[in-house]
Amino acid sequence: METIKVASLFCGCGGMDLGIQGDFEFLKKHYQKLPFEVVYAADNDAYAVSIYNNNFSHKCQIKDVRDIKHSELPDHDILLGGFPCQSFSISAQNPPRLGFNDEKGKLFFEMVNVLKEKKPRFFIAENVKGLLSANKGKAFPMIVNEFKNAGYYVHHKLLNASEFGVPQKRERVFIVGFRNFEDYFAFSFPQPQTLNGSKVKLKQVVDTLANHDDKWFFSQKAVDGMLKVREKMNKGRVQDLEQPCNTISSHLAKVSLNGTDPVLLIDGRYRRLTPREAANIQSFPDSFKLNSVSENRQYRAIGNAVPPVLMWHVANALACLYTIKKSEHKEIDRTKMPTQYSHTHCQAPQANA
């Protein structure tokens, strides 16, 4: 099967890129290698790039997407873009969500410009659930229309990572575009993988050794301050170890009990998640190296990432329809009857013996 070349913008520490390439293990399951190869990756966060380059054989460039010359981009079949989401996040209430009125909210236009210039066969964009309601519901239809105007047929869906083997209730919007209507017609998003309603529990990725290290526990002063406002401010959000974790974010870097990020209650003491636990909650494999940067930067990079396992399932669904060579594929008109592709190349994660 032909290798599908990928260009990755806003790649961060590499959650989307690891997921689309596959060949990693998480919780004793092997997520098989997929027919995708990242041939270009760029991000403007030098610390996230340091983590990325410590984990991939190909290397990411430190570059603002606005400075990328399209002539520099190698030819590719699929464009990835988890464009910056702070402007659209429901949790980003101070300042209020600005959506596409904010400069960061406009960065998706750079992805659109690449699509217009390079015309890859597919694209995958990802963003927070808040994108659907940003600017009183006006931002999302505008973004979808921009992708359509770039020459793509577009599917979009809100996916919950906890339904795909990730120990986190993380809801994200995936937008998948196709230059050919036949591809668009043949594609469908992956179905939830949970059996009988079972989901991966937080306790499966908690590091019990951290329970014996005072470094990760909050001071009594911090606990007392949180308890004074907990009922009114909904702070100190203790997680149920028998359920998937609440969504983690880059806010974990602030190390505050008065935030809205998840915390653990161990033998009556409150503690924060370690960077490795945050990575596990995001479904990064244990082999994924973090220590090329400070713990603060680890939290930020991991909190902003796309869960690799969730991305693997989306990429696997896309790989299912890629059964003929790009050179043999012809675009067909929207009005013509499309032909379904065989799904013989679909993969499933394999449990380790």
C-alpha positions in Angstrom: 0.0 0.0 0.0 1.3 3.4 -0.9 2.7 5.7 1.8 0.4 8.7 2.4 2.6 11.8 3.0 1.6 14.2 5.8 2.4 17.8 6.5 1.6 18.8 10.1 1.1 22.4 11.2 0.6 23.5 14.8 2.0 20.1 15.7 2.9 20.9 19.3 4.7 17.9 21.0 3.3 15.5 18.5 0.0 13.9 19.6 -1.6 14.1 16.2 1.5 13.0 14.5 2.1 10.0 16.7 -1.6 9.0 16.3 -1.6 9.3 12.5 1.6 7.2 12.1 0.7 4.6 14.7 3.0 1.8 15.9 2.9 2.6 19.6 1.6 0.9 22.7 -0.8 2.2 25.3 -2.2 0.2 28.2 -1.0 -3.1 26.8 -2.5 -2.5 23.4 -0.5 -2.1 20.3 -1.8 0.6 17.9 -0.6 -0.7 14.6 1.4 1.3 12.1 -0.8 3.2 9.6 0.2 4.1 6.0 0.9 7.7 6.9 4.4 9.3 7.0 5.0 12.8 8.4 7.2 14.6 5.9 6.9 18.1 7.3 6.1 19.4 10.8 6.2 22.9 12.3 5.3 24.7 15.5 6.3 28.0 17.1 6.7 26.7 20.6 10.4 25.8 21.0 9.7 23.7 24.2 7.0 21.6 22.5 9.3 21.2 19.5 12.1 20.0 21.8 9.8 17.2 23.1 8.7 16.4 19.6 12.2 16.1 18.3 13.2 13.8 21.2 10.5 11.3 20.1 10.4 11.2 16.3 13.1 10.2 13.8 11.9 13.1 11.5 12.4 16.6 12.9 10.0 19.4 13.5 10.9 23.0 12.6 10.4 25.9 15.1 8.4 28.2 12.9 5.4 30.4 13.0 2.9 29.1 10.5 2.5 32.7 9.2 6.2 32.6 8.2 6.1 29.4 6.2 6.6 29.8 2.5 4.3 27.5 0.6 7.2 26.7 -1.7 9.1 25.3 1.2 6.4 22.7 1.9 7.0 19.3 0.4 4.3 17.7 -1.6 1.8 15.9 0.7 -1.4 14.0 0.5 -2.9 15.1 3.9 -2.6 18.3 5.9 -2.9 18.2 9.7 -3.7 21.2 11.8 -4.7 21.4 15.5 -4.9 25.2 15.1 -4.7 27.2 18.3 -7.8 26.8 20.4 -7.4 29.3 23.3 -9.6 31.8 21.5 -12.4 29.2 21.3 -12.1 27.4 24.6 -15.1 27.4 27.0 -12.6 27.4 29.9 -10.9 30.6 28.6 -13.3 33.0 30.2 -10.7 35.6 31.2 -10.4 37.2 28.8 -13.7 36.2 27.2 -13.7 33.9 24.1 -12.9 36.1 21.1 -13.1 33.4 18.5 -12.2 34.6 15.0 -12.0 38.2 16.2 -8.7 37.4 18.0 -5.4 37.0 16.1 -4.9 33.5 17.3 -8.4 32.6 16.2 -7.5 33.7 12.7 -4.6 31.2 12.4 -6.8 28.6 10.8 -6.8 30.9 7.7 -3.1 29.9 7.3 -4.2 26.3 7.1 -6.8 27.3 4.5 -4.1 29.1 2.4 -1.9 26.0 2.4 -4.9 23.9 1.2 -5.5 26.4 -1.6 -1.9 26.4 -2.7 -0.8 22.8 -2.3 -4.2 21.0 -2.8 -3.6 17.8 -0.8 -6.1 15.1 -1.1 -7.3 15.3 2.5 -7.0 17.4 5.6 -7.7 16.9 9.3 -8.3 19.9 11.6 -9.0 19.6 15.3 -10.2 22.0 18.0 -12.0 22.3 21.3 -15.8 21.8 21.8 -16.1 25.5 22.4 -15.5 26.2 18.7 -19.1 25.1 18.1 -20.5 27.9 20.2 -17.8 30.6 19.8 -19.0 34.1 18.6 -22.6 33.1 19.4 -22.4 30.1 17.1 -21.0 32.1 14.1 -17.4 31.0 14.1 -17.8 27.4 13.3 -20.0 27.7 10.2 -17.6 30.4 8.9 -14.6 28.1 9.4 -16.3 25.2 7.7 -17.2 27.5 4.7 -13.6 28.6 4.4 -12.5 25.0 4.1 -15.3 24.4 1.6 -14.2 27.5 -0.4 -10.7 26.1 -0.5 -12.1 23.2 -2.6 -13.0 20.6 0.0 -16.0 18.5 0.9 -16.2 18.5 4.7 -17.2 16.1 7.4 -17.1 17.2 11.1 -18.0 15.5 14.4 -17.6 16.0 18.1 -15.7 13.1 19.5 -15.2 12.1 23.2 -11.8 10.6 23.8 -13.1 8.4 26.6 -15.2 6.5 24.1 -12.0 5.4 22.2 -9.8 3.9 25.0 -8.5 7.2 26.4 -8.9 7.7 30.2 -10.1 11.2 29.8 -13.5 12.9 29.1 -12.0 15.1 26.5 -14.4 16.4 23.8 -12.9 17.7 20.6 -14.2 18.7 17.2 -12.6 17.0 14.2 -13.0 18.4 10.7 -12.0 16.1 7.9 -11.9 17.5 4.3 -11.7 15.7 0.9 -10.9 17.1 -2.5 -12.9 14.3 -4.1 -16.5 13.7 -3.5 -16.0 9.9 -3.8 -13.6 10.0 -0.8 -16.1 12.2 1.1 -18.9 9.8 0.5 -16.9 6.8 1.5 -15.6 8.2 4.8 -17.2 7.7 8.1 -15.9 8.7 11.5 -14.9 5.8 13.8 -17.5 4.3 16.1 -17.0 4.3 19.9 -14.8 1.5 21.0 -16.2 1.0 24.5 -17.7 -2.4 25.2 -20.8 -2.6 27.4 -20.3 1.0 28.4 -16.9 0.3 29.9 -14.3 3.0 29.7 -10.7 3.2 30.7 -10.5 4.3 34.4 -8.2 7.0 35.7 -6.8 4.5 38.3 -5.3 2.6 35.4 -2.8 5.4 34.6 -2.2 6.9 38.1 1.4 6.5 39.3 1.1 5.1 42.9 4.7 6.0 43.6 3.7 9.7 43.4 1.4 9.1 46.3 4.5 8.8 48.5 6.2 12.0 47.3 5.3 15.2 49.1 6.4 17.2 46.0 3.1 16.5 44.3 0.8 17.4 47.3 -0.7 20.8 47.9 0.2 22.7 51.1 -2.3 23.0 53.9 -2.5 26.7 53.3 -3.5 26.0 49.7 -6.1 23.5 50.8 -7.6 25.8 53.4 -7.9 28.6 50.8 -9.6 26.3 48.4 -12.0 24.9 51.0 -13.3 28.4 51.7 -14.5 29.0 48.2 -15.0 25.4 46.9 -18.8 25.4 47.1 -19.2 28.8 45.5 -16.4 28.6 43.0 -16.4 24.9 42.2 -12.7 24.5 42.9 -10.7 21.5 44.0 -12.2 19.2 41.4 -11.3 15.8 42.9 -11.4 13.0 40.3 -13.2 9.6 40.7 -10.5 7.0 40.1 -13.2 4.6 38.8 -14.1 6.9 35.9 -12.1 8.7 33.1 -10.5 11.9 34.2 -11.9 15.3 33.4 -10.3 17.2 30.6 -6.7 18.3 31.3 -5.2 21.4 29.9 -2.1 23.5 29.8 -3.4 25.1 33.0 -1.8 22.3 35.0 1.4 24.2 34.7 0.1 26.8 37.1 0.1 24.2 39.9 -3.0 25.8 41.7 -5.6 24.1 43.7 -7.9 27.0 43.0 -8.1 26.2 39.3 -10.6 24.1 37.5 -8.2 21.4 36.6 -8.6 17.9 38.0 -6.8 16.9 41.2 -6.5 13.7 43.2 -7.5 13.1 46.9 -5.2 10.5 48.4 -5.7 9.5 52.0 -7.3 12.9 52.7 -4.6 14.9 51.0 -4.9 16.8 47.8 -2.3 16.3 45.1 -1.8 17.4 41.5 -1.1 15.1 38.6 2.5 14.5 37.6 3.6 15.3 34.0 3.8 11.6 33.3 0.3 11.0 34.6 -0.9 13.9 32.5 0.7 12.3 29.5 -0.8 8.9 30.3 -4.3 10.5 30.7 -3.7 11.9 27.2 -2.9 8.3 26.0 0.8 9.0 25.2 2.8 5.7 25.6 5.2 5.3 28.5 8.0 5.4 26.0 7.2 9.0 25.0 10.0 11.1 26.5 9.2 14.4 28.2 12.3 15.4 30.1 14.0 17.5 27.5 12.2 20.5 29.0 11.1 21.7 32.5 8.0 20.2 34.2 6.2 23.4 33.7 6.7 23.1 29.9 5.9 19.5 30.0 2.4 20.3 31.4 1.8 22.9 28.8 2.8 20.8 25.9 0.9 17.7 27.0 -2.2 19.8 28.0 -2.4 21.3 24.5 -1.9 18.0 22.7 -4.3 15.7 20.8 -4.7 12.3 22.4 -2.7 9.9 20.2 -5.1 7.0 20.6 -8.1 9.2 19.6 -6.1 10.5 16.6 -5.2 6.9 15.6 -8.8 5.9 15.4 -9.6 8.9 13.2 -6.6 8.3 11.0 -7.4 4.6 10.8 -10.9 5.4 9.5 -9.3 7.6 6.8 -6.8 4.8 5.9 -9.7 2.5 5.3 -10.7 4.3 2.2 -7.3 4.8 0.8 -7.1 1.6 -1.3 -6.0 2.8 -4.6 -2.9 4.8 -5.7 -3.2 8.5 -5.7 -1.9 8.5 -9.3 -4.8 6.3 -10.4 -7.5 8.3 -8.5 -9.6 10.7 -10.5 -11.8 13.4 -9.1 -15.5 12.9 -9.8 -18.3 15.4 -10.0 -20.6 15.8 -7.0 -23.6 14.9 -9.3 -22.1 11.5 -10.2 -22.8 8.3 -8.4 -19.9 7.6 -6.0 -18.4 4.2 -5.6 -17.7 2.8 -2.1 -14.1 1.7 -1.3 -13.2 -1.6 0.2 -12.4 -1.5 3.9 -9.9 -4.3 3.8 -7.1 -2.1 5.2 -8.9 -1.2 8.4 -6.9 -2.0 11.5 -7.8 -2.6 15.1 -5.6 -2.2 18.2 -4.0 -5.5 19.2 -3.9 -6.6 22.8 -0.5 -7.6 23.9 0.0 -11.2 25.2 
